[in-house]
Amino acid sequence: MPSMRLLLVSWAVLAGVCAQQQVPLGEPPSPAADSLRYGNDHFSIADSAFEQYVRDKMARWHVPGLAISILDGNKTWARGYGYAAVDSVPVTPSTLFYCGSMTKSLTAAALSLLVDESQNYSDIQWSTPVSSLLPGSFILSDEWATAHVTVGDALCHRTGYPRHDYAGPFLNSSINMLRSFRHLPMANEPRVKWKYNNMMYGTMGYLVETLTNTSLGDFFRHRLWQPMGMFDTYLHPDDALASGSSLAHPYYWNNDTQSFGEVPWRDETNIAGAGMAISSVLDWSRYLRHMIRETGPISKTGHHTVKFPYTVCEERDEIFTGPIYYGYGWFGSVFQNEQVWWHSGLVDSMMSIMMMVPSRDFGFIIMLNSEGTPALDSIIAKTMYDYFGVKQDQRVDLEARWNETWTNYEERLGNCSARIYASLPSPPVSLAIPLGEFAGNYSHPGYGPLSVTLQLSSFANHDRRWVSSGGSEDE
């Protein structure tokens, strides 16, 4: 979860891996004001000072584009800021973004429909072992785990598998991803410790497809999105682009060149259930309102089941009271004595979060097209603090924490060689095998192909460039 806690991202690595044409950010265009906003409802917290706060954080933390929607009862307030495509296309409340791991709640909701429809899907319950539903395919690296890991275990991240994000997305198909589990080590026994794993949610998406004999995107569309009035949400970028809606471009900030670089759109169907939904803050607000009010197409039992606190994932957080737990596709905790649920997302340099306080009939969605974690954290905290009327001297200054962390990070990055390799001999000892001999193509049954290259000029420039099977930052 990239919100409400320090999630350090190595911009140097990102710039090296995603080397693209870099473009300087100029002044925002001046489209018709109505295109940047939605709704005339008055929100006490969404005033001009709040909007300026958002712009200030975007500028401070290099966020090219951001959209936000706030729900309060029957009222909806939404705004777009900055660029969907640098220097050309502005963000509006209807701009599409990758939603990242907010998708996980959809996958859990889809499975709740199948569990409820026992007359059609009698084989599946939350306690059903996954291997009995996907026999011969769902084989883990531990025999007992294979036989006992359930649908519920996979959804609340208690399978014992760590992230392994550099494996699943790049094995070409869902079935290949499934078959890679047997080659990947577990960090714990099942149900011992919370371990976030995107591949398990990719597996749950594949399970929906297998049981219903339909694609996950079609199931979402017909059973969830359309019944909720969501007609501009997709699971693949080609579908989003074909709709004619504006799809935001993902960017990263290169601190050396003081410019943005563009990251290509990605379509990974085998982890679609983990984090590949594409939507706008307006369309997603319709979904969030159903979740806040526990209305259909998800049953009351389904709503309660996906939000139940199955496992503790953090003992404490800076702005919440008590521990943070995980349900099925939802984080939960307590804020100002009120129960709060949320999930964030991160994929291809796009970030998002949805948060709701059902007892207040309140919630919000934020989407942005860069990894501006400090900006997102600050805006989340301000939204919650302002809504609950928390006094300034009782608020945690998350930006100050981020400034301190960023300063420490740059200092640690500057002397990382001396810290990590403090025991290296001086003068250096010649290698027994020339460094270039390690370059070549490799393969791992769980991680797939790996290419290692040697670029001396890059090392001289402190460019951390590497080429591999890739990875996913989905969260």
N, C-alpha and C positions, 0 to 999 in steps of 0.2 A: 504494500500500500504506500504510494508516494506522498500521501497527505498527512499532515499533523505530526510528522516526525522527520528527522534529518535523513534525507535520501541522497547521498552524494553521487553525482554523475560526473564521470571523467569526460569533460568536453574535449580534451586533447585526443583521447581515443576515438570519440565520435567523429571528430573532424578528420582523423586519419582514415577511418574506415569508410566514411561517407563522402569521400572527396568528390565534390561536384562543383559546377560553376558557382562562384559566390557573387552575390549581388548586394550592393549597399542599399540600405533602407532610406528612402526619401520621405517627404511629407505625405501624409495620407491623402487620398483623393477626396473630393467633396461631392459625393453623390447626394441625391435628395435625402433629406433627413429622415423621411418616413421609411426608407429602405433599411435603415440601421436600427430601427426600433419596432416593437410590437406592443400593442395594448396601451390604453390611456389610463389604466387604473393607477391610483395614487398609492405609492408604497412609502411609508415613513423612512425606511432604511435606504431606499434606492433614490436618494436625492442627488443634487449636482456634486456634493462633496464626495459621495460614494463613487460616482462615475469618474471623478478626477482621481480618486484613490486608485481605481482600476487602471487608468491610463498611466499613472505614475509608476505602478508596479510593473506594468508591461515595458515601459521604457527602461526602468532600472535593471530588469532581469532579461531583457532582450527577447520579448515575446512579440512576434509580428502580428498575430491575430488572435482574437479571443471573443467568445460569445457566452452570454450568461442569461439564464431564465430563472425567475423566482416565482414560486407558487405560494399564495397565501389565501386559503379558502378557495373561493371561486375565481379569484383574481390571478392573472398571469402578467408578469412584467418581463420583457426580454429586450436585450440590447446586443449589438455587435460593435466591435472595436478593431481598428487596424486592418490588416490585409489577410485575405485568403490566399492570394498570390501576390508576392511582394511587388510593390509599385504599380499594381494594375487593378486588382479586384478586391473591393472592400468586403469585410466580414459583415454579414447581417444575421438576424436570428434564424434565418432559414439556411444558412451556409452549412454544408455537410462536413463532418469531421469523423475520423476513426474514433470509435468509442472505447477501444481497448477492452480491458477486463470488466467494464460495466456489462459486457456481453454475458458474463458468467451468470448473472441473475436471470437472464432470458433462458439460458440452458437449464437452469434449475427449475424455472417456471414451466418450461416445456415438459420436463420429466414429471412435474407435479400433475400435469394434465393426464399423462399416461398412467400414473399411479392411481388417480381417481377413477379412471375408466377401466375398472377391473374386468368388465364384461368383454372388452376388446383386447386388453393387454393384461391378461391374468398372470403372466410370468413375472412381472416386475413389481417390486415393492422397494421401499428405501433400504430395507435390510437384505435385499437379494444380492448374493455374490455376483460380481460383474462377470466372472469367468463362466457362470452358468448361462448368462445371456449372450456372451460372445465366446463360445467354446472353441478351443484350439487357437484363438487369436489373442485373448487376454491372458498372457503368461508372464508372470513377474519373475524377478531374479531369486525369489524365495518361494518354495513350494507351499508353505503354510499361507503366506500372503496371497498367493494365487487363488487358493481355495476359499479364503475368508474375506478378502477386501470387498466391501459392499458398495452399492451405488451411493449410499450416504457417506461412506468413508471418502470416496473420490470427490464428492461435492464439498466436503468441509475440510479438505486438505489434511487428512490424517492417515494417508496410505503408507507413510514412511519414506516416500520418495522426495528428494529435494528438487529444485527447479529443473535442472537438466535442460535449460532453455536453448542450448546450442545443439540439441539433438532433434526433437520432434518436428519442428517446422520445416526441416530441410530433407526429409526422407520421402518426399514426392507424393505420398498418399497416406490416407488414414490407416490403412491396413499395415503399411510399412512402419508407421509410427507405433502402432500397437505392438508389432513384433519386435520393436527395439527395446521394449521394457525389460525383456529377459536378459539383455546385455548391459543394463544400466544398474549401478549399485544403489541400494537403499541406504539412507542415512540412519534410520531407526526402524524398529519393528512397527507394524501398523498400530494406530490408536495410542501411541506413546507420546508423540510430540507433533504439534502443528507444523507442517512443511508445505509451503505454497508450491503448487505444481500445475503449470499450464497444460501439460500433455494429458493429464487426467481429465481436464475439462474438454480438451479436444476429443478424448475418448468418449466422454458423455454425449458430445454432439454426434459422434458416429453411432452411438447406441440409439439415439433418437431416430436417426436415419434407418438403422437396421430394423428396429421394431416397427416403424411406420411405413417402411418401403417408400420413403420420399426424401427429397433433399432437405437439409436443415433449414436452408433459406426459405423454401416453400412452406415448411411446417411453421416456422416463425411467422411468415406472412399471413397464412390462412388461419392459424389458431391463436396467434397473439397480436400481431401488429394491426391487421385490419379490424378485428373486433374492438381494439382500443382506439381506433381512429388514426392510426399511424400509417400514412401513405407515402412517406418520404424517408423510409428507413430500409437499409439494404445490408446484405452480407458479403457482397463482392463489389470492388470498385468499378468493374465494367457495368454493372447494373446501375450503380449510382451515377456514373457519367452518362449513360444512355437516358436517364430520366430527364436530363436537361438542367438539373439543379447544380449549383456551384459546389464543387468538392475542394475543400481547402488543401493547399500544398503543405507538406511537412518541411520544417526547416531546422537547422542547427546554427548556433552562433559560433563563429571562428574568432576567438579573442585576439589572435595574432593579426588577422587582416581587418578586424573590426567590421565584419560583413556576414551576411547570412549565406549559408550553402543549402541547397535543396536536396531533400531525401526522396528517392522514388517511392511511389505508391507500391504497396505489396498486397498480394492476394494469396493467402495460405489456407486453402480449404481444409487441410487436415487439423488445424487448430482453430477453425472458425468458431467452435463452441466456447473457446477460451477468450477470444478477444478480437474478432474481426467485424463486428457490427459497425455500420456507418449510418450516422443520423445527424440531426440538428438539435439544438437546445429546445426548439419549439416542438418538434415531433416527440423527442424524448420526454418532454414535460407531460405529455398525455399518458405515457407509460407510468411516470412517477406518480401522477395523481391517482391512478388506479392502485398503485402499491401503497400510497398513503392511506387511501380510503378502503383498502381491501375489497375491491370490487372485481367483477368478472372481467375476462373469462377464467381467471384463476379462482378456485374455490376458497372459502374461508379457511378450511383445513390446510389447503395448499399455502396460503399466505402465512399462516402461523408456523407451518413446518419449515419454510425456507428461512424464516427469521429467528428460529429457535437457536439459543446459544449452545452449540454442540461442543466447541473446544475453545479454550483460551489461547490467543495468539500473542498477546502482549500483556505484561502485568500492569503497565500504566502508560499514559501518554500525557503530553504537556497540558492539553486543554480539557481532557475528559476526566471524569471522576470514576475511579475504579478501573478494572481491567478491560481490555478490548477482546471481544470474542468473535468467532466466525460461525455463521450459519451455513446455508446453502446459497452461495453467491452473494452474501451480504456480510459486511462487518457490522458490529454493534457495540455501543457503549452508552454511557450516561453523560449528558451535558446539562449543567444547571438543573439537576434533579429531573431531567426529562430523558426518556429513552430515545436514542438516535440510531439510525441505520444509514449506511452509506456503502458505496464501492467506488474506487477510482480506477483509472485505466491509463496505460502507457503503451503505445505501439508506434514504431516508425516516427519518433519525435513528436507525436501528438499525445496530449494529455487530456484527461477528463475526470470529472467527479460528479456523482449524484449523491445528495444527502437529504434525508427526510426526518421530520419530527411529527409522526402521525398524531400524537396527542394535541398538537397545535394546528393540524391541517396545513403544515408548512413544509416546504422543501425547495431545493434549487439544483440546477445543473450548470456546470461550467465546462467549456471545451476550448482548447487552445492548440495552436499548430507548431509548438516547439516545447522542448523539455524545460519549461520555466517553472520548475518545482517551487522555488522560493516565492515567486509571484502567486502561484496557485495556492500555496499554503497561507499566504498573507490574506488573500481575498476570501478564502474559506473562513478563516478565523474572524475577519472583520464582519462578514455576513452574519455569522452566528452570534458574535458578541453584540453587534448592533441590534439584531432582532430580539435578543434576550435582555437588552438594556444593561449589559455588564459595565460597571464603572471602569474608566481608563486605568486606574491604579490597580485593578484586579485582573487586567488582561496580560496574557503572555505575549511578549514582543517577539514574535517568530522571525521577523525580518532581522532583528538584531542578532538572533541566534544564527541565522543564515549568513549574515555578514561575517560573523566570527568564524563560522565553519569554512566559508569560502577563503578567508584570509589564511586560516590554518592549512587548508587544502593546497593553496598555491605555494606556501612555504614548504610543505611536505613534498610536493611534486618537485620543487626545485632541488632538494637534496635527497631524493629517493634512492639514488644509486649508492650514496654513502651510507644510508640507513640500512638498506636491504642487503648490500654486499659489503658490510663493514669489515668482514674477515678476508677480503681479497688480498692476495700478496702484492707487495709493491717492491720492485717493479713487477708487472704482470708476468705470469708463467705462460709459455706457449701452450696452446691446445694440443692434445694428443691427436685429435682429428680436426682438420681445417673446418672452420665455421660453415663454409659453403657446402660441405658435404651433408649437412643436415637439411639443406633445401631439397624439396621434392614433393611428390604427391603421396599422401598416406590415406588409410581408410580404417574406420572403426565400425564394428557391426551395430553399435548403438548411436554413434555420432555421425556416421557417414563419411564422405570424403573430406580430406583436409589438405590444403596446399600451404606449404611453408616456403617463403621467399626471403632472400637476403638483399637488402637495399642499403648499402653503406652510406649513401648520401643522406638517406632518411634518418639513419642513426645519428649522423653528424648534426643534423638539424633538430634532433630530439623529437622527431616525428614518430609516434608509436603506431606505425602502420603494420598491420598483419592481415593476412588473407586466410580465411577459414571457411568452414561450412556455413558460418554465419550464426546468428542467434536472435532471440526475441526478448524484448524488454517488457513483454506483456505483463500487466499487473492490475 
